[in-house]
Amino acid sequence: LAAHELARTQAMVLSRRQIYGLGITRWEVRGQVRARRWRLIGDQSVCLHNGPMTDDSHRWAAVFQGGPSACLDGASALVASGLQRFDVARHRVSVPRGARVRRTRLYDIRQTRRLRPEDRASTGIPRTRAPVAAVRAGLWAATDKQAAYVVTLAVQQGLASPEQIGRALLAVRRDKRRQLLHELVNDLVDGARAL
């Protein structure tokens, strides 16, 4: 089945748009869900099994819930890029300003004016590039301590260099944590030079 082949590349999750594009009707989807072979995630995704959902499955469903221009952002994008020792309670998805936002309790979907095409990763699940994601994870963290932790982890684990994060941070004009992140990046650059 073509749906299963495509789903294997997306942690067994397809968007409704993808399913209908493969020629599967709404009635067939409804029948599979009623038979408990598939299940719905939000109103935009279908999981092609009824077992436990993986983190990857939730990430794909979050992006599909955001719509065609959505991408994982902040800490969610870093985790999707390989960040270890950091958990995301609710996946953050960004959509461009003016895009329709489909609200759900499962995922945090928000409009942003900061979403630029060059900020997107070129492969894999739609997400922001690691340097941009690190900056946004720092800006959106619950506390200053968490902000410093997630940005430092991204550098320590080789997802982005302090210089790359610093360049991404230059695009931020106003934010309450901007100064904190500038100081942190300078410390990280100095630490890298000392090694």
N, C-alpha and C positions, 0 to 999 in steps of 0.2 A: 504494500500500500504506500503510495507516494507521501501521504500524510505522516506515516511513521518514519520514513527516510528523512524528511525535513525536520521532524520533531527531534530526532536523535542529535541533530546539530544544535538544538536549542533546549537541552535538558528536558525533553519530552513535552514542551509547551509550545502551542501555536496560537497565533492571534486569530480572532474570528475572520479577519480579512484574508489571512493566509488559507484558512480552511475553506472558505467559500471560493477563493481563487483556484483551489484544487478540484472544484466541482462537487464538493460535499455540501449537501443542502442543510438548512436549519433543522429540518425534520430528522435528518440522519444524525445530526449532532444531538438533538434532543433525545432520540432513541438510545444512543450510546450512553448518554448521561443517566437516563432512566434505568438502563440495564446495569448501571454502576461499573461500566468499563472505563468511562471517561468522567472527568468532573470539571465544572466551571470554576474559574478563579476570577473574581470580580465580574465585570460585564464585558470584558474584551479578550479574555484568554480561555483556552481549553487545555487541560492537562490530559494527555492520552494514556493515562493509567489511573488507578485508584489507590495506589500505595502512598507512602509518605512523600511529601514534597521536599526536595533538596533546596539548599540556599540558591543554587544556580537556577532552579525552576522558579523560585520566587523573584529572582532578579529579572528573568525574561518576562514574567507576568507583569512585573512593575513597569517595565518599559512599554509593553503592549497597552497597559492601562493608560499610560500617558499619551498615547497616540503616535502617529507616524513620525513626528519631529522630536520625540522624547528621547532622553538619554539618562542613564544613571549619572549621578553627580555626587560630589563631596566624598564622604567616607565610603558610601556604597560603591562608587566608581573605583576607589582605591582597593577595596576588598576584591572587586571583580578583576582588578589588575594583578592581584596576587598578594596584597597586604596580609600579613599574619599577625596573630596576637591582638586582634582588634575586632570586636563584635559590633554589628549594626542592629539596633533594635527594630528599626523601621526603615526600609529602603527609600532613599531620597531620589526623586526623578525630577529633572528640570525640563520645562517646555518653553519655547520662545514666548515673549510678551505678546498677548493677543490670541494665543492658541486656546482652544477649548480645554478646560481642565475637568477630567472625570474624577470626582472625589470618591475615595474609598477609605475605609478604616485600615486596610491592609498596608497601604503604601502612602508615602508623603510626596504628593505631586504638586509642584509649584511652578508658576510662571517666573521667568527671570529675564531681565534686560541684558544680563551678562553672557548669555549663551551665543557664542559665535561659531560659525562652521569650522574655523581653524582650531577650536578648542576640543574637537572630537577626536577620539582614538580612531585609527583607520581600519582596525580589524577587531574581530570578536563582537561581543555584545555591545550595543550602542552605549557609549559612556564617554565622559570627558577624559582627556589625557591626564596622566598621573600628576604632573606639576600643577595643573589647573585644579584638579580634584583635591590635591593636598591643601592648596590655598583655601578653597571653599570649605573643606572639612574643618580647617582651623577657624574660619569665620563663623561657621554654623555650629561649632561644638557647644556643649552645654556649659562648660566652664573654661576659664583660661588654662587651667592645668590640662584638661582634656585636649584643648587646641594645641598646646605645646607637644603633648604626647603623640598625637596622630601625625603631626608634621615631622617630628623627629623620627618616628617609626618609618615613614615613607622614605626619608633620607637614609637611615640605617639599613633598610632592606633593599636599597638600590633601585627603588621605583622612580626616583627623581633626585637630581643633584640640588644642593642649596642654590646654585646659580640659576637653574631652571625654575625653581620655585620663586626665587627673587624676581625673575623676569615676569612670571605670571602674576605676581603680587603687584607689579607696577600698573596693571590694568584696573586695580581697585582704587577708586578715588575717595570713597567715603565708607567707613565702617568703624564701629567702636573698637574692633580688635586689630585694625590696620597697623598701628604703631607697635603693638605687641608682636605681631608676625614679622614686621621689619626687623625688630631687635633679635628675634629668634633666628631668622635667616642669617643675619650678620654673625651671630654666634656660631651657627652651623658652618658657615663659610670659613670662619677663623679656625674652628675645630678641624675641618677638612685640611686646611693648609698646614696645621700643626702635625698631622700624621705623616 
